[in-house]
Amino acid sequence: MPALSARFRRMIQENVTAEVRAEIGRQDLSQEALAQALGWEPSKLRRRLKGRVSWSVDEIERIAAILDVPRSQLLDPPIRRRRAVS
């Protein structure tokens, strides 16, 4: 299986970050509350939300479970989700 291009990996990371931020807002959570639910220091979550550290697959799965959203919501680009709903 070919490796993912750096551009594609960056796009996924940016999408996860945007979706986590959006879901935090939709659920009226604080970053601190999400970090606590994850068992993280707030700085660990902030580094990911600022794009300084990449999300791991395990982290994406845990966040999706905590936020009670499907993994696909965090991973799929918004345009793809809109097409699927239409």
N, C-alpha and C positions, 0 to 999 in steps of 0.2 A: 504494500500500500504506500503510495507516495506521501511524502511529508507535506504538511500544510505549509503554504507559503507564509512568509512573515506578514504580508499584507492581510491575508485572511485571518491569521491568528490575532492580529491587532484589531481587526474589525469585530471579531467575536468578543474580545476583551472589552472593547468600547461599548458594545451592545449590552453585555452583562452589566457593566457599570451603570449605563443609562437606565436600564430596566430596574436594577436594584434601587437606585436613587428614586425613580418614579414610584416604585411600589412602597418604599418607605414613606413617601409623601401621601400616596393614596390611603395608606393604613394609618396615617398620622402617628408614625413611630419616630422616635429620635434615633440617630445613629448610635448613641450610647445604649439604648434599649436593645437594638439589634445586636450590637457587639456583646452585650451581656448575655443575650439568648444563645449566642454562638460560643460563649465561654472565652471570648477574646478581650484583650485590652482595646479600648476605643481607637488607639493609634494604629492597630493592625487593620481594622476596618477602614479607617481614613486613608491609609496608604493605598489600599485597593481602589477606593472610591476616587482617589486623585490620579490613578493610573500609574503609580510608582511601582506597584507590585502586581503581577498577574494573578488572576483567579485560577485556582486549581479546579479540576472536575469535582473533587470531593467537596470543596467549599461551595461550589455552585449548587450541588445537590442538597447540602445542608441548608443553605439560604432559601432555596425553593421550598423545602419542607417547613422551615420555620415561618416563612411568609405565606405558606399554604397556596402556592401557585405552581403550575406545571413547569418543569425544567425548560420546556420549549419556550415559555414566555420570556425567560431570561436569555435564551440562546438564539432564538430566531430573530432575524431583522424585522422591524415593524412592518415594512412593506410586504414581506412574505406572509405575516400574520393577517394583514388586511386582505390579501388575495384569498387566503384560505377561508376567511369569514364570508366574503362576497359570494 
